Amino acid sequence: MIHSFIFSDGKMVGRDLEVEALRLVRADKGLLLWVDLDSPTDEEIKSVLEGVFQFHPLAIEDCVTPSSLPKIEDYEDYLFMVTHAVDYTRVDKFATTELDLFLGKDYLVTFHRTPLRSVHALIDRLVKNSGPGPRGPDRLAHTLLDLLVDNYAPVMAELSNELEELEEGVLAKTSSQKLVAEILQVRSDFSKLRTIVRPQRDVIDRLARGDSKFIRAKLNPYFRDLRDNLARLEDTVSNYHERLMMAFDIHLNKAAFEANEGIKFLTAVTAVTLPAVLVGGWYGMNFENIPELKWTHGYLYAWTITILSTAGMVYYLKKKNWF
């Protein structure tokens, strides 16, 4: 699907034009054009990216081939950026959607394979807003990227809640196998988020330094603020990852402690039964000339020795806190 918006002096003067009309708008240098390709067909990709804007084949290839890492490339007439939006649910787990941007002097072209909340939010804002609209494609790009980063917040909140539940589960009597599987899954989610946030921060940093001719100087502080938000997100993800590893270490120590307690208990049981085993084993031997066999009170002596030895062993183990 192709969405298009045309602005003149900050006012929207047209939207959702046909491809041939987009060619005419491109020829008018006084207009600002935003074209959004939402789940486009192969024909739409070819007609817009190749036909209307004539982008470089490598940039088009980066659009149609999903990339796991954000990036930015400088071309003569435009900037090409690969960014990622994130989403997270307990059922579907961690998911990312690639958003590609072509930023020129008088246009912005966006490309994504699935619907994005940040894009829909910007469209709603432009349609419903009666005030001044964007006066440059760099402003549009910043607003879109800002909305994309804002949508990281609910993901972070959900991951934080799941992390707290895991920390509680470590201290509770939770199934060890299930807990380890959940910890490894959340660790994988944190790792994916870190591999996205850090390169994405580097992409925004290049826009914030003022090196690009496609970013006006007055917008540099806005991109720096966006970069700082991503830096804070990266620090938060790192802190969450450290907390998760601490929870995993606590779980391993707890499991080792419980195993040691079990071994101590079995050792204590063995020690308590040792006197009875020794006495019974001694008098259970089938020798003819055992002197104690003819004692009148031999059975009582054997019982007394067994009970006193066992009681002494129990007392000793209790002093050692093995019981």
N, C-alpha and C positions, 0 to 999 in steps of 0.2 A: 504494500500500500504506500502511496506517495502522498505526503502532506507538504504543502508549501504555503509560505506566508511572505507577503510583500509589504515593505514599509517605506514610507516617504516622509522625511522630516519627523520621524518618531511616531508616525501614525500608520496603522494598518490600512492599506488601500486595496488589498486583494488576498485571496487564499485559495489553496487547492486548485491550481491551474493545471491545464493539460501540458504535456511535455513540450509541444510546439510553442505554447505561450511562454514557457520557462525560457526558451531560447531567446525570445524577444526581450524578456525582462533582463536577461544576462547582458544584452546589448545596451541597455539603458544604465549608464554609470551613476545616475542619481538615485537609484533605488537600492534598498537593502533586501536581500533575499535569504530566507531560511527554508531549506528543503530537508524533510525528514523521511528517510526510507525505513518504514516499519514492516519487517518481515517481507521484503520485496521479492518479486519473482525474478528469474534470470533475465527476462526481457526488460523489466523495469530497471534492473541494475545496469544493463548495457545501455539503455536509452538515456539514463540520467548521468551515471558516472562517466561513461565513455562518450555519449553523444552530446549532452548539454555542457558538461564541465571539462571533458577531455582530461581526466586525471591520469596520472602515470600508471602504467599497467601493474607495477609492483605495489603501489598503494591500493589499487583495486583488489589485487590478489590478497593483500593483508585483510581487506574487508570480508571477502567471501570465505577466507580460511581462518577459523577461530584461532586466536592467540591467547596463551595463558598468562602473558606478561604485558603490562602497559608499556607504551613506547611513544616516542615523538620523533618525527622526521621533518626536516626542512626541505621544501621544494621551492623552486623559483617564484611561483605565484601563490603559494599557499602553504600552510602547516598541516601535517597529517598527524593525528593523535589516536592512539588506542587506549581506552580507559575501560574500567570494569565497574558495573553496578553489582551489589551483593544483595542476597536475600537469604533468610534462614527460618526454617520451621522445624519443630521437633519430629515431624513425620518425614519431610523431604530432605531434612538436614541442610547442609551448606550448598548454596548454588550461586553462580555468578553469571552475569550477562554482559557480553562485550558491547561497548558503545564506541563507535569510530566517528571521529570528527575531522572534517576538512574545513579549515579556517582560511578564508581569503580576505581581500581588502573590502569587498562589498557583499560577501555571502558566507553562509555557514551551511554545510551539508552534514547531516548526521545519519548514521547507518546502524541498525541493530536488528537481530534476528527474532527477538521476542519483545512484547510490549514492556516498556519501562515506566515506572511511576514518576521518575524525574522528568521524563519527556512529556508525559501526559499532564503533569502539574504545570510545566511551563506553558503548554498549549492552553490550558484552562486559564492561566494567568493572563496570557496575551489576549484571549478572546473576551474575557470578562472585564479586563481593566479598561476603564474609560480615560485614564490619564495618559501621560506621555509614554510612548513605547521605546524600545531600544533604538539607539542612534548609531550603533556599530555592531558588526558581527562579533567583535571581541567581548562586548557587553553580553550578547546572547550566549556566547560560549561560557563566560564566567557564571552567569545565572544557572545555566544547565549543569555545569560541573559542581556548583555550590549545592544545588538540589540533590545531585547524585551523592555527594559526600554527606549531606544531612540524612539521607536514607541509610547511612551506616549506623546511625544511633539506635534504631530498634533492633538491629542485628546484634550490636554490642550488648544491649540490655538483655536480650534473650540468652546470649552466650553467658553473660554474667549470672543470670538466674540458674542456668544449668550447671555452672561451675559451683555455685553455692550449694545446690542439691547434691552434687558429687562430694563436696567437702563434708556435708552432713552424713552422707552415706558411708564415707570412710570411717567415721566414728560410730556409726550404728551397725547393727548386725545385718548387713546386706550380703547377698550372694556374691562371693568373691569373683567368680567367673563373669557374672553380669556386670559387676562394678568395673572390672578391668577392661571389658569390652567398651563400656561407656567412656571411660577415661581415654582410651586409645582413639575413639571416634572424635571426642571433643579436641583432643590434641591435634588430630588431623585437620579439624576445622580451623583451629588457631594457626596452624602452619600455613594453610591456604590463604587465610586472611593476611598474614604477615607478608607472604610472597606477592600479594596484590597491593597492599597499602604502601610498602616502601618504594617500589618502582613508580607507583602513581604519584607519590610525593615528589619524586625526582622529576617527573614530567611537569608537574605544576611549578616546581622550583625554576625550571627553565623559562616558563612563562612569566614568573614573578621577577626575574632578574633584569628584565627590560632589554634583552638581547634581540628579540624578534621585532621585525618591522610591522608585524600584523597585530601587535598589542600596543595600544596607546599608553603613553607614560602615566596618564592619570589613573589607569586601571591597575598599574603594578601593585599598589598597596592592597587592592582587593584580592589579587592572586597570591600575594604574600600571606594574607590572612587565611586563605584557603589552604596554602601549604602548611601553615602552623596548625590548622585543624587536623590535617592528615598526620603531622608529626605527633600531635597529642593522641590520635588514634593508634599510631604505631606504639607509643609508650604504653598505652592501656593494654593493647594486645600482648605486649611483652610481659607486663605485670601479671596478666591473666595466665599466660603460659607458665610463668614461674610459680604462681599459686597452684596450678594444676600439677606441676612436677613435685611440689612439696606435698600435695595431697597423695600423689602416687607413692612417694617415699614413706609417708606415714602409713599408708595401706600395707606396703611391703614390710615395714617394721612391725606393724600390728600382727600381720600374718606369721612372721617369724617368732614373735613373742608367744602367740597362741600355740604354735607348733612346739616351742620349748616347754610351755606349760604342760602340754600333752605328754611330752617325753618325760618330764619330771614326775608327772602323776604315775605313769607306767613304771618308772624306776622305783618310786616309793612303794607301789603295790608289790613289786618284785622283792624289795628289801623287807617289807613286812612279812611276807610269806616265807622268807629265807629260813628263819629258825625252825618252823614247822617242817620244811622240806629237809633240813639237815637232820633233825631228830628222827623224823619218819624214815629218812633214807638210811640212817645209821642202824636203827633197830629193825629195818626191813630186810637187812642182809641175811641170807640163809646160811649162816655159819653155826655149827653145832656147839662150839665152845665159847659162846658169848656169855660172860659171867652174869650179866644183869638179867639174863633170862630166868634165873632161879630166885631172883629177889622177890620177897613177898610183896613189897610195895613198889616194885619197879615201874608198873604202869602209872602209878600216881607220880613217881619221880619224873617220869618222862613228860607227863602232862604239865607238871609244875614248871619244868625247865622250858618247855615250849611256850607256855603262857607268859612266863616272866621275860623270856627273850623277846617275844613278840611285843609285849608292852614296852620294854626298854627301847626297841627299835622305833615304835610309834612315837614315844616321847622324844627320842633323838631327832626324828624327822620333823616333828612339830617345832622343836627349837630352831631347826634350820629353815623353817617356813616352807617346807616342801608339801605340807598338807594345808 
